[in-house]
C-alpha cells in the first residue's frame, strides 16, 4: 500500500464531495439534474446516491487518510450505477422502461454518462494505482 495522498488530494476530494450540495439544490430546487441524470426516473435511488456522496464527504473530512480508498469505492459505485441506469436501459429495452416512464436514454443522460463515466473511471484507475501501485 502506498503512502497516504498529499494534502492537495484531500482538499480536492473534500471540494468534490462538498459540491454535492450545489448539485442537490440544482436537482431538487430547480429540476436541473446534472450529476446523476441516469437516475432521474428513480427518485429513491437518486436520493440514496446523494446520501452516499454525503457519507463519503463525511468520511474524507473525518479521516483524510481514507480519501483515496473512499474515492475508489465511490467511483466504482458510480460506474456500476451508470452502467445499470443508462447502458443496460439502452441495450435491453424491456416492458419496464416505457411503463415506468424511464423511457429510452436521452441526450442529457448520454452526455452525463460520458462525462461522469470518464471521471469515475479516471478516479478509480488513479486511486487503484495509488493504493496498490502501477499495474504490471
Z-matrix of the N, CA and C atoms (Angstrom, degrees):
N
C 1 1.442
C 2 1.523 1 108.08
N 3 1.303 2 117.06 1 131.17
C 4 1.463 3 120.53 2 -178.34
C 5 1.525 4 110.05 3 -80.20
N 6 1.329 5 116.33 4 166.13
C 7 1.460 6 118.89 5 -178.19
C 8 1.526 7 111.89 6 -62.75
N 9 1.342 8 114.09 7 163.54
C 10 1.467 9 120.26 8 -179.51
C 11 1.515 10 110.56 9 -60.11
N 12 1.340 11 117.48 10 149.22
C 13 1.457 12 120.21 11 179.43
C 14 1.528 13 110.83 12 -63.81
N 15 1.328 14 115.14 13 157.67
C 16 1.468 15 119.19 14 -178.02
C 17 1.528 16 111.27 15 -73.31
N 18 1.320 17 115.47 16 174.41
C 19 1.467 18 121.84 17 -175.77
C 20 1.523 19 111.20 18 -61.06
N 21 1.331 20 118.46 19 -36.42
C 22 1.463 21 120.52 20 179.66
C 23 1.523 22 111.31 21 -61.28
N 24 1.315 23 117.54 22 -39.69
C 25 1.458 24 120.98 23 178.34
C 26 1.526 25 110.17 24 -63.33
N 27 1.337 26 116.71 25 -41.09
C 28 1.465 27 120.11 26 177.31
C 29 1.521 28 110.34 27 -59.58
N 30 1.311 29 116.05 28 -45.98
C 31 1.473 30 120.00 29 -178.27
C 32 1.524 31 111.49 30 -65.04
N 33 1.313 32 116.47 31 -40.35
C 34 1.468 33 120.14 32 178.92
C 35 1.521 34 109.84 33 -63.33
N 36 1.327 35 116.81 34 -45.24
C 37 1.463 36 120.49 35 179.46
C 38 1.525 37 110.77 36 -63.34
N 39 1.315 38 116.74 37 -43.39
C 40 1.455 39 119.96 38 179.45
C 41 1.524 40 111.09 39 -63.13
N 42 1.329 41 116.42 40 -43.08
C 43 1.468 42 120.39 41 179.55
C 44 1.532 43 110.56 42 -64.88
N 45 1.316 44 116.84 43 -41.05
C 46 1.466 45 121.37 44 179.16
C 47 1.524 46 110.67 45 -60.23
N 48 1.323 47 116.58 46 -49.21
C 49 1.460 48 119.95 47 -179.58
C 50 1.525 49 111.84 48 -70.79
N 51 1.338 50 117.60 49 -35.91
C 52 1.467 51 120.63 50 178.06
C 53 1.524 52 111.06 51 -65.55
N 54 1.321 53 118.12 52 -30.66
C 55 1.470 54 121.90 53 179.13
C 56 1.522 55 111.52 54 -64.73
N 57 1.311 56 117.25 55 -13.10
C 58 1.458 57 120.78 56 178.60
C 59 1.520 58 111.52 57 -58.17
N 60 1.312 59 117.77 58 -32.51
C 61 1.465 60 120.34 59 179.47
C 62 1.533 61 110.39 60 -61.98
N 63 1.322 62 117.15 61 -36.42
C 64 1.468 63 121.29 62 177.37
C 65 1.527 64 109.75 63 -66.29
N 66 1.333 65 116.54 64 -46.49
C 67 1.462 66 120.38 65 179.50
C 68 1.526 67 111.45 66 -64.85
N 69 1.328 68 116.00 67 -36.05
C 70 1.458 69 120.57 68 177.62
C 71 1.526 70 110.97 69 -64.10
N 72 1.335 71 116.88 70 -44.69
C 73 1.470 72 120.88 71 178.39
C 74 1.518 73 111.09 72 -64.98
N 75 1.324 74 117.81 73 -41.67
C 76 1.461 75 120.58 74 177.80
C 77 1.526 76 110.79 75 -62.84
N 78 1.318 77 115.96 76 -41.52
C 79 1.453 78 121.34 77 -176.95
C 80 1.524 79 111.68 78 -69.05
N 81 1.324 80 117.43 79 -58.00
C 82 1.465 81 120.84 80 -175.26
C 83 1.528 82 113.04 81 -83.49
N 84 1.327 83 117.72 82 -27.72
C 85 1.462 84 120.70 83 -178.73
C 86 1.513 85 113.59 84 -82.80
N 87 1.326 86 116.23 85 -43.32
C 88 1.466 87 120.31 86 -174.97
C 89 1.523 88 113.63 87 -118.16
N 90 1.330 89 117.04 88 2.12
C 91 1.461 90 120.10 89 178.40
C 92 1.512 91 113.87 90 69.98
N 93 1.316 92 117.18 91 22.19
C 94 1.464 93 122.08 92 -179.74
C 95 1.521 94 108.55 93 -106.78
N 96 1.323 95 116.15 94 95.35
C 97 1.460 96 122.00 95 -176.04
C 98 1.525 97 109.48 96 -91.36
N 99 1.311 98 115.97 97 95.55
C 100 1.460 99 120.53 98 -178.40
C 101 1.520 100 113.17 99 -95.16
N 102 1.306 101 117.26 100 -28.04
C 103 1.460 102 120.00 101 -171.50
C 104 1.521 103 112.81 102 -86.30
N 105 1.305 104 117.98 103 -41.31
C 106 1.467 105 120.43 104 -175.67
C 107 1.526 106 110.53 105 -135.80
N 108 1.303 107 115.19 106 62.55
C 109 1.466 108 120.97 107 -177.83
C 110 1.522 109 112.14 108 -60.64
N 111 1.315 110 117.55 109 -29.45
C 112 1.460 111 120.66 110 -179.52
C 113 1.519 112 113.40 111 -65.96
N 114 1.329 113 117.64 112 -18.98
C 115 1.463 114 120.92 113 -179.97
C 116 1.529 115 112.58 114 -103.18
N 117 1.312 116 117.31 115 14.77
C 118 1.464 117 121.68 116 -177.52
C 119 1.525 118 112.14 117 -55.07
N 120 1.297 119 117.39 118 -41.72
C 121 1.462 120 119.98 119 -176.67
C 122 1.529 121 112.78 120 -91.36
N 123 1.320 122 117.29 121 9.94
C 124 1.465 123 122.28 122 177.01
C 125 1.528 124 108.77 123 -124.75
N 126 1.341 125 117.91 124 77.72
C 127 1.465 126 120.83 125 -173.03
C 128 1.525 127 114.16 126 -58.96
N 129 1.317 128 117.86 127 -35.62
C 130 1.461 129 119.95 128 178.97
C 131 1.520 130 112.05 129 -66.19
N 132 1.316 131 116.33 130 -44.44
C 133 1.468 132 120.34 131 178.02
C 134 1.525 133 111.11 132 -66.41
N 135 1.313 134 115.92 133 -37.92
C 136 1.467 135 120.89 134 179.18
C 137 1.525 136 110.53 135 -62.15
N 138 1.318 137 116.83 136 -47.11
C 139 1.470 138 120.80 137 178.21
C 140 1.524 139 110.39 138 -63.57
N 141 1.330 140 116.45 139 -39.80
C 142 1.463 141 120.41 140 177.82
C 143 1.516 142 112.02 141 -62.63
N 144 1.338 143 116.26 142 -39.47
C 145 1.462 144 120.53 143 178.40
C 146 1.529 145 110.03 144 -61.38
N 147 1.328 146 116.56 145 -45.67
C 148 1.464 147 119.50 146 178.90
C 149 1.531 148 111.35 147 -61.85
N 150 1.325 149 117.30 148 -39.84
C 151 1.458 150 120.30 149 177.63
C 152 1.527 151 111.51 150 -62.54
N 153 1.314 152 116.49 151 -41.33
C 154 1.473 153 120.35 152 178.48
C 155 1.523 154 110.53 153 -63.59
N 156 1.324 155 117.14 154 -41.66
C 157 1.467 156 119.97 155 179.58
C 158 1.525 157 110.46 156 -64.78
N 159 1.335 158 117.43 157 -39.86
C 160 1.468 159 119.49 158 176.50
C 161 1.528 160 111.04 159 -65.80
N 162 1.329 161 117.66 160 -35.44
C 163 1.465 162 120.68 161 175.88
C 164 1.528 163 109.96 162 -64.73
N 165 1.324 164 116.95 163 -39.75
C 166 1.473 165 120.60 164 176.23
C 167 1.524 166 110.37 165 -61.97
N 168 1.331 167 116.50 166 -41.24
C 169 1.462 168 120.78 167 177.55
C 170 1.527 169 109.96 168 -59.97
N 171 1.320 170 116.21 169 -46.36
C 172 1.460 171 120.06 170 178.37
C 173 1.518 172 112.11 171 -59.44
N 174 1.324 173 116.56 172 -41.19
C 175 1.466 174 120.08 173 179.54
C 176 1.523 175 113.02 174 -65.06
N 177 1.344 176 117.47 175 -43.34
C 178 1.469 177 118.84 176 -177.80
C 179 1.518 178 112.17 177 -73.79
N 180 1.338 179 117.78 178 -21.68
C 181 1.470 180 120.51 179 173.51
C 182 1.522 181 109.42 180 -79.45
N 183 1.340 182 116.59 181 -43.98
C 184 1.456 183 122.12 182 -177.60
C 185 1.527 184 112.22 183 -69.91
N 186 1.342 185 116.34 184 -43.56
C 187 1.460 186 121.95 185 -178.30
C 188 1.536 187 109.49 186 -130.42
N 189 1.335 188 117.76 187 82.05
C 190 1.466 189 120.62 188 -177.66
C 191 1.530 190 114.04 189 -56.28
N 192 1.311 191 117.67 190 -29.16
C 193 1.467 192 120.13 191 179.67
C 194 1.530 193 111.46 192 -65.97
N 195 1.305 194 117.72 193 -18.75
C 196 1.464 195 121.57 194 179.37
C 197 1.522 196 112.78 195 -87.17
N 198 1.322 197 118.43 196 1.65
C 199 1.467 198 122.21 197 -174.23
C 200 1.514 199 113.10 198 -52.89
N 201 1.320 200 116.84 199 -46.27
C 202 1.463 201 119.78 200 -177.88
C 203 1.524 202 110.81 201 -65.47
N 204 1.327 203 116.95 202 -46.76
C 205 1.465 204 120.00 203 -179.46
C 206 1.527 205 111.23 204 -63.58
N 207 1.324 206 117.36 205 -41.91
C 208 1.468 207 121.15 206 178.04
C 209 1.528 208 109.69 207 -62.35
N 210 1.327 209 116.79 208 -43.53
C 211 1.462 210 120.73 209 178.57
C 212 1.515 211 112.88 210 -62.15
N 213 1.329 212 116.99 211 -38.61
C 214 1.467 213 121.10 212 178.60
C 215 1.525 214 110.70 213 -64.96
N 216 1.316 215 116.83 214 -47.38
C 217 1.464 216 120.73 215 -179.15
C 218 1.531 217 110.48 216 -65.22
N 219 1.328 218 116.73 217 -45.33
C 220 1.461 219 120.26 218 -179.47
C 221 1.522 220 111.83 219 -64.42
N 222 1.329 221 117.70 220 -41.49
C 223 1.467 222 119.43 221 -179.62
C 224 1.520 223 111.03 222 -67.70
N 225 1.329 224 117.70 223 -35.72
C 226 1.461 225 120.02 224 175.77
C 227 1.526 226 110.35 225 -65.79
N 228 1.335 227 117.27 226 -41.48
C 229 1.467 228 120.82 227 177.02
C 230 1.528 229 110.73 228 -62.65
N 231 1.326 230 116.83 229 -39.16
C 232 1.463 231 120.82 230 177.84
C 233 1.526 232 110.71 231 -63.56
N 234 1.325 233 117.32 232 -43.66
C 235 1.463 234 120.74 233 178.75
C 236 1.528 235 111.10 234 -61.61
N 237 1.327 236 116.78 235 -44.96
C 238 1.465 237 120.28 236 179.64
C 239 1.529 238 110.12 237 -63.68
N 240 1.326 239 117.00 238 -43.03
C 241 1.462 240 121.08 239 178.43
C 242 1.526 241 110.81 240 -60.72
N 243 1.317 242 116.37 241 -44.55
C 244 1.466 243 119.91 242 178.95
C 245 1.521 244 111.30 243 -61.96
N 246 1.311 245 116.18 244 -43.07
C 247 1.465 246 119.59 245 -179.16
C 248 1.518 247 110.74 246 -62.26
N 249 1.347 248 116.16 247 -47.31
C 250 1.459 249 118.78 248 -178.63
C 251 1.521 250 113.02 249 -69.96
N 252 1.318 251 117.13 250 -37.30
C 253 1.464 252 118.76 251 -174.40
C 254 1.517 253 113.80 252 -83.03
N 255 1.310 254 118.15 253 -29.02
C 256 1.459 255 120.01 254 -175.38
C 257 1.524 256 112.32 255 -116.28
N 258 1.300 257 117.04 256 -55.86
C 259 1.462 258 120.09 257 -173.35
C 260 1.522 259 112.18 258 -63.03
N 261 1.316 260 117.04 259 -48.85
C 262 1.462 261 118.82 260 -179.02
C 263 1.523 262 112.00 261 -65.55
N 264 1.343 263 116.15 262 -36.83
C 265 1.463 264 119.42 263 179.31
C 266 1.525 265 111.19 264 -65.69
N 267 1.320 266 117.70 265 -30.56
C 268 1.460 267 119.74 266 179.47
C 269 1.525 268 111.90 267 -81.85
N 270 1.341 269 117.17 268 -23.67
C 271 1.462 270 119.79 269 -177.82
C 272 1.520 271 112.75 270 -92.58
N 273 1.331 272 116.84 271 -35.04
C 274 1.454 273 120.98 272 -176.02
C 275 1.523 274 109.14 273 -124.39
N 276 1.303 275 115.24 274 95.71
C 277 1.457 276 120.11 275 179.37
C 278 1.523 277 107.49 276 -84.72
N 279 1.321 278 115.27 277 115.36
C 280 1.462 279 120.72 278 179.76
C 281 1.521 280 109.12 279 -111.46
N 282 1.305 281 115.76 280 176.22
C 283 1.467 282 120.30 281 178.76
C 284 1.525 283 110.73 282 -63.22
N 285 1.330 284 117.34 283 -25.57
C 286 1.461 285 121.05 284 -178.59
C 287 1.525 286 111.80 285 -65.11
N 288 1.315 287 117.90 286 -34.86
C 289 1.463 288 121.27 287 -174.57
C 290 1.523 289 111.77 288 -59.80
N 291 1.334 290 121.11 289 -55.85
C 292 1.461 291 119.21 290 178.80
C 293 1.533 292 113.20 291 -70.17
N 294 1.341 293 117.09 292 -33.95
C 295 1.462 294 120.09 293 -177.99
C 296 1.525 295 111.96 294 -67.31
N 297 1.319 296 116.97 295 -35.75
C 298 1.463 297 120.54 296 -177.14
C 299 1.517 298 112.42 297 -80.70
N 300 1.314 299 116.05 298 -13.29
C 301 1.454 300 119.68 299 -175.91
C 302 1.513 301 111.85 300 85.29
N 303 1.326 302 116.61 301 1.06
C 304 1.457 303 120.41 302 -179.84
C 305 1.530 304 109.90 303 -65.80
N 306 1.315 305 116.26 304 -33.28
C 307 1.452 306 120.26 305 179.18
C 308 1.513 307 112.16 306 63.80
N 309 1.290 308 114.73 307 -165.62
C 310 1.449 309 120.04 308 178.31
C 311 1.519 310 109.06 309 -89.16
N 312 1.280 311 117.03 310 173.62
C 313 1.465 312 121.59 311 -177.66
C 314 1.518 313 109.52 312 -69.38
N 315 1.330 314 115.89 313 126.23
C 316 1.458 315 120.95 314 179.13
C 317 1.527 316 110.22 315 -87.61
N 318 1.304 317 115.93 316 169.53
C 319 1.462 318 120.35 317 178.43
C 320 1.530 319 110.59 318 -63.61
N 321 1.337 320 117.60 319 -39.12
C 322 1.470 321 120.74 320 178.38
C 323 1.523 322 110.64 321 -61.78
N 324 1.336 323 116.56 322 -41.32
C 325 1.458 324 120.20 323 178.46
C 326 1.521 325 111.66 324 -66.70
N 327 1.313 326 116.54 325 -38.28
C 328 1.457 327 120.32 326 178.95
C 329 1.529 328 111.15 327 -65.55
N 330 1.318 329 116.73 328 -44.31
C 331 1.471 330 120.83 329 177.72
C 332 1.523 331 109.72 330 -63.10
N 333 1.337 332 117.10 331 -44.59
C 334 1.458 333 121.13 332 176.95
C 335 1.520 334 110.97 333 -60.05
N 336 1.318 335 116.87 334 -41.74
C 337 1.460 336 122.01 335 178.64
C 338 1.522 337 110.80 336 -59.78
N 339 1.321 338 116.68 337 -46.33
C 340 1.458 339 120.44 338 -178.52
C 341 1.529 340 112.16 339 -67.01
N 342 1.320 341 116.53 340 -44.29
C 343 1.470 342 119.71 341 -178.92
C 344 1.531 343 110.45 342 -70.24
N 345 1.325 344 117.04 343 -54.18
C 346 1.466 345 120.58 344 -178.11
C 347 1.524 346 111.35 345 -63.97
N 348 1.310 347 116.04 346 -40.98
C 349 1.462 348 119.68 347 179.17
C 350 1.515 349 112.52 348 -63.23
N 351 1.314 350 116.73 349 -41.62
C 352 1.470 351 120.20 350 178.43
C 353 1.525 352 111.29 351 -64.13
N 354 1.330 353 116.10 352 -45.13
C 355 1.463 354 120.16 353 -179.93
C 356 1.528 355 110.24 354 -65.84
N 357 1.331 356 117.22 355 -43.17
C 358 1.467 357 120.36 356 -179.58
C 359 1.524 358 111.00 357 -64.20
N 360 1.329 359 117.21 358 -42.69
C 361 1.467 360 119.22 359 178.63
C 362 1.525 361 110.45 360 -64.05
N 363 1.319 362 117.43 361 -43.83
C 364 1.465 363 121.74 362 178.65
C 365 1.536 364 110.23 363 -60.09
N 366 1.331 365 117.27 364 -45.57
C 367 1.464 366 121.43 365 180.00
C 368 1.524 367 110.92 366 -64.69
N 369 1.322 368 116.67 367 -42.04
C 370 1.457 369 120.41 368 179.95
C 371 1.526 370 110.22 369 -64.85
N 372 1.302 371 116.51 370 -47.37
C 373 1.472 372 121.04 371 -178.49
C 374 1.532 373 110.93 372 -62.30
N 375 1.316 374 117.33 373 -47.42
C 376 1.469 375 120.29 374 179.78
C 377 1.530 376 111.46 375 -65.86
N 378 1.314 377 117.10 376 -39.51
C 379 1.455 378 120.40 377 178.43
C 380 1.520 379 111.92 378 -63.93
N 381 1.321 380 116.24 379 -42.82
C 382 1.465 381 119.70 380 177.85
C 383 1.528 382 110.59 381 -63.32
N 384 1.320 383 116.76 382 -37.77
C 385 1.461 384 120.31 383 177.85
C 386 1.528 385 110.43 384 -65.81
N 387 1.329 386 117.39 385 -40.78
C 388 1.458 387 120.41 386 177.15
C 389 1.518 388 111.96 387 -64.99
N 390 1.307 389 116.45 388 -40.02
C 391 1.468 390 120.40 389 -177.17
C 392 1.538 391 112.58 390 -74.95
N 393 1.328 392 116.88 391 -41.49
C 394 1.459 393 120.15 392 -170.36
C 395 1.520 394 114.44 393 -120.38
N 396 1.316 395 117.98 394 2.11
C 397 1.464 396 121.13 395 -179.63
C 398 1.516 397 111.26 396 85.62
N 399 1.332 398 115.63 397 171.79
C 400 1.464 399 119.25 398 -177.84
C 401 1.542 400 111.73 399 -66.41
N 402 1.303 401 113.29 400 150.91
C 403 1.463 402 120.30 401 179.27
C 404 1.522 403 109.59 402 -68.79
N 405 1.301 404 116.49 403 138.99
C 406 1.472 405 120.18 404 179.89
C 407 1.482 406 112.17 405 -98.23
